[in-house]
Amino acid sequence: MTDGLRMPPELMRELAGYVTEILVERCQRLPGEPAWDGEFAQELAARLMEAPPEGGRAPREVIDRAVRDVLLPTMRHDHPRAFGFVPSAPTWPGVLADYLVTGFNINAATWLSASGPSQLEAVVIDWFRGWLGYPKTAGGVLTSGGSVAALDAFVAAREAAGNPARATVYMSDQGHSAQIRSARIIGIRPDRVRVLPTGADFRLAVDTLASAVEADRDAGCTPVAVCADAGSTSTGAVDPLDAIADFCEAHGIWLHVDAAYGGFAAITEPGASLLRGIERADSIGIDPHKWFFQPYDTGCLLVRDARMLERAFAIHHDVLQDSVWGANHPNQADRGLQLSRRDRALKIWMSVQVFGMAAFRDAVRQGIELAERAAGYVADSSVLELMTPASLGILCFRVNPGEGADDERSLHRLNRKVLARVFWEDRAFISSTLLRRQFALRMCVINHTTTWDDVRETLETIERFGREAL
Ligand SMILES: Cc1ncc(COP(=O)(O)O)c(C=O)c1O
């Protein structure tokens, strides 16, 4: 049946068809199933922890086992009621593109190894550049996600600043932990990563930033990067990008905007106006695997002056000398951390080709509008309290009926109880956050398959659990 590590064409087709059937059925069944499934480590270890078999097993049995024991005990981030963290709902052409890319075994490191994919990466990066209002000098690289985008950006920023010994990096207390980690990885000492307090609106005020920078300069440190949020993960807040860009420009500090989840709002009118000023950043991190409906893992770093990336990352190796084809043939590996890298452009390109931009714009706009409608529902509810206004598809709220449960400790307990009931009893999945140490339920409504009924019924369930928990 199999021959060494090869399979005959009939078996290849049969297994691919089998997998396709599993995936299409999953899509059809998904809305009726819970958005989360999982299993305890002990149980999964008992099922999976074993020595590799010496002889091969029947492929269908292996696939069935993989589905049952590996793929099913997971969160369904693409479920229409998956509202926790930052959901991701890839389109089918995106999934197929990943299959094609893997089947063609693309290594998108250099032009020599992958000229078509390298050109296509330039195409999709040019689309992003245009949507974000960047000039023609901009360029970038597709990454595994927002973390690596920030990592690459900080390296470029540090190099641009001349690699100072006592480098400092700035972000707000709403900045994603991924940015702190990226700063640490590139060698910024933890005590020189400045996490600055935000105001009542969870945005970083320029005055706060200015005081921190001044104090550091006085102490002999060199600020190398400011990281502003264009859609913070807790509340969807957008920092005052124009004002921060003014400050960074005046003080010669690299401005990185973390638009990992919120950036694709730029393709809609309301989103573009909220993100105004983003085009002034030195670099932008933006994740197609969040609000551009692509399979994991697909992130992107854009840099206003693409040469800054190559200055930081292009390092010669003799064994790669044949890959240097001149300035007209950029090597994407010269723009970031990875040398061997999968093609991530095809899924973006294929799904846009198949559906068209109007459908993508509608899908993003729908997320913004559903979150606003949800915020209206919460504001009108006698049981719920809106804690932050809807912003870029996110709203924060809590159960607060104001009936003897209005001190912080009991509200915290009450909302934890409600969250646990949603988790164990409802089809929906929501997550929580802390807003100035206040426990908040949080919904991120950015799945293109989510309907108002999905949102409303989830909020009704939360209201009911809230009443019953009193
Ligand atoms: C605003 C923001 N930045 C960065 C990240 C980290 O991105 P990734 O998980 O793709 O590395 C996230 C993840 O949710 C995010 O929401």
The ligand as an SDF file (V2000), in Angstrom:
LIG
                    3D

 16 16  0  0  0  0  0  0  0  0999 V2000
   -2.9830   43.7730   20.1660 C   0  0  0  0  0  0  0  0  0  0  0  0
   -2.2310   42.4740   20.0960 C   0  0  0  0  0  0  0  0  0  0  0  0
   -0.8930   42.5010   19.9290 N   0  0  0  0  0  0  0  0  0  0  0  0
   -0.1680   41.3640   19.8510 C   0  0  0  0  0  0  0  0  0  0  0  0
   -0.7610   40.1310   19.9590 C   0  0  0  0  0  0  0  0  0  0  0  0
    0.0740   38.8780   19.8390 C   0  0  0  0  0  0  0  0  0  0  0  0
   -0.1240   38.3770   18.5610 O   0  0  0  0  0  0  0  0  0  0  0  0
    0.2580   36.8570   18.1540 P   0  0  0  0  0  0  0  0  0  0  0  0
   -0.4950   35.9850   19.0840 O   0  0  0  0  0  0  0  0  0  0  0  0
   -0.2200   36.7670   16.7450 O   0  0  0  0  0  0  0  0  0  0  0  0
    1.7240   36.7210   18.2710 O   0  0  0  0  0  0  0  0  0  0  0  0
   -2.1460   40.0610   20.1390 C   0  0  0  0  0  0  0  0  0  0  0  0
   -2.8240   38.7580   20.2820 C   0  0  0  0  0  0  0  0  0  0  0  0
   -3.9990   38.6730   20.5290 O   0  0  0  0  0  0  0  0  0  0  0  0
   -2.9000   41.2660   20.1840 C   0  0  0  0  0  0  0  0  0  0  0  0
   -4.2320   41.2480   20.3490 O   0  0  0  0  0  0  0  0  0  0  0  0
  1  2  1  0
  2  3  1  0
  2 15  2  0
  3  4  2  0
  4  5  1  0
  5  6  1  0
  5 12  2  0
  6  7  1  0
  7  8  1  0
  8  9  2  0
  8 10  1  0
  8 11  1  0
 12 13  1  0
 12 15  1  0
 13 14  2  0
 15 16  1  0
M  END
$$$$
